[in-house]
Amino acid sequence: MKTLSIQGRESRSEIHVGESLDRLADYIPADRRVVIITDSVVRDLYGKRFLHADVIAIGTGEQAKTLVTLDHIFEQLIEMEADRSVFIVGVGGGIVCDIAGFAASVYLRGVDFGYVSTTLLAQVDASVGGKTGVNFGGYKNMVGVFSQPRFVICDIALLATLPGEEVSCGFAEIVKHAIIADVGMFVFLEQNSSKALALEGSVIESLVYDSVTIKAGVVERDEKEKGERRILNFGHTFGHAIEKTAGLRHGEAVSLGMVIAAALSVERGLLRREDEARIVALLEKLRLPVRIAVDKDAVLDAMLKDKKRQGGSIKFVLTNGLGRATVQDVTFSEIEEIVRGLD
Amino acid sequence: MKTLSIQGRESRSEIHVGESLDRLADYIPADRRVVIITDSVVRDLYGKRFLHADVIAIGTGEQAKTLVTLDHIFEQLIEMEADRSVFIVGVGGGIVCDIAGFAASVYLRGVDFGYVSTTLLAQVDASVGGKTGVNFGGYKNMVGVFSQPRFVICDIALLATLPGEEVSCGFAEIVKHAIIADVGMFVFLEQNSSKALALEGSVIESLVYDSVTIKAGVVERDEKEKGERRILNFGHTFGHAIEKTAGLRHGEAVSLGMVIAAALSVERGLLRREDEARIVALLEKLRLPVRIAVDKDAVLDAMLKDKKRQGGSIKFVLTNGLGRATVQDVTFSEIEEIVRGLD
């Protein structure tokens, strides 16, 4: 097991990569009441290992990530008479962690919380960085707060029950971290893609740890996304729009978004064509989509309402060589040109 | 006009006592889009002075302070296509400010906001200290965050349209501040109660400024209510329970709560009987209730579910002499005895 500390402005967060769900109790002060927020699938798989905690189970998928679910959580917390001394633990994927973190951050104006990340995507992305929240009116993460969990347990063994396409989605964010910050990690991925897909313990633990290290470093330098943190959105500006309009999984949409961002990077003379090809090849090896027929008008409409929009252009993350990222203004007309040109 | 700065952990807040609503624009960077959140009564009275801002009007009273209202605000912000550069200004009393501050603190994970406080109660209490939030399931302020507004404008001239009983409610918090922190202010109140009730400008400005100074000092030393900040709850532990069960206004309930807290202080040998009598006399002069028939079972039930409850006792704020406060553990049985003994 390897542990990494993130110092947020408000509090410290510890990420334990390779720790087990069964040692959860070791990370919570002995006198604290624990309430676990999870989803029905995770509860059915691992509920027996939650021991003496109270459990609130929510539905699965993005459609559960709403204020209505939050309402339901508050009702149950009040029914349990949970006071400020409660310790909330989100056990699940990114959706469970985002909701559990938001619920904990606003219940009684904020109680302690931690996560046990059960998906690869959550382990390398959602559970690190302090973003919490829910969707609203069809837009992702419109309502939330920046708030760091006390701890995150990334239990690699839990990944064994994940469907294959869920695993691939985690790899999308891993590839993203390699592209924006670590060319060595990119090469490691190229060389170990089969072992990674087979969830070989040491390879996964290394990839999760390196991902968390990259993300944590960026977040520590820019907790509230005023500047550098934006590079973590590589592939996400298009990704969110595609996810919303084409109904793809987050990781699949990000994979497509990275392909588009790489193409735009080449067009601007920032990235060599052969490196673009390596990105596409690696995503394919990891069983991620690299092209798709989209409703172009719908994607454009979704992007114009995207929350990162500012004035007549969008801050867009590009790569200026494998292992490096840069944020540039891309005008609406350039965006339109790219989207219209998609095959 | 007098200005006071509060340094929160996250940001600085400026309180401008005696500033005018008409100079609101001076406090917002020129390039920012302004959305005003207000209630229907304030909009009807002062809406013409809002100038070019977009306006979201909510209902009035505690029943508007819910997640449903928040939902309604998010819908309108999205319809207005408000992005992260929006500047939200709550113009109204404590309820409007609490909701507007919470909405701004979670919309897109937090946008800038300020307040124009239009009631005496909000000027001396709600708008200072960074508490935001809504009620839930019949309990007050169950859901919210600690978040400081960029500025608060306390326009004394706006108080002229307040109903008399609303003015008295503001005095309840003013008296509280004097009791817990400033015996000189208590004497000033005793000597100027008629001028205060007549809303004489210099007297009110002085009382608002002194109140804000006391509250800001406490909040600055203990933003998240881990310790000292609790003294601001003087009169509020009973107050909240009475407010809820007897359907009184917040200030009226706090007045009754302070009478009970003073009696308990005398019983514990902390306060002299003659000072208890001065507290009761001052509240009466300011037209605040000092006794009421309550449903004792309902009050006890409400207190046991109060969010400040910890174990078998309640942290209770008492006064150990005019101008001073102390937090002591009071057991459930003592509470029951006091409530059962109310006439």
Interface residues (C-beta under 8 A of the other chain):
Chain A: R9 E10 L67 L70 D71 F74 E75 I78 E81 D83 R84 S85 S105 V106 Y107 L108 R109 G110 K131 G133 F136 G137 Y139 N141 M142 V143 G144 V145 F146 K224 K305 K307 R309 Q310
Chain B: R9 E10 L67 L70 D71 F74 E75 I78 E81 D83 R84 S85 S105 V106 Y107 L108 R109 G110 K131 G133 F136 G137 Y139 N141 M142 V143 G144 V145 F146 K224 K305 K307 R309 Q310
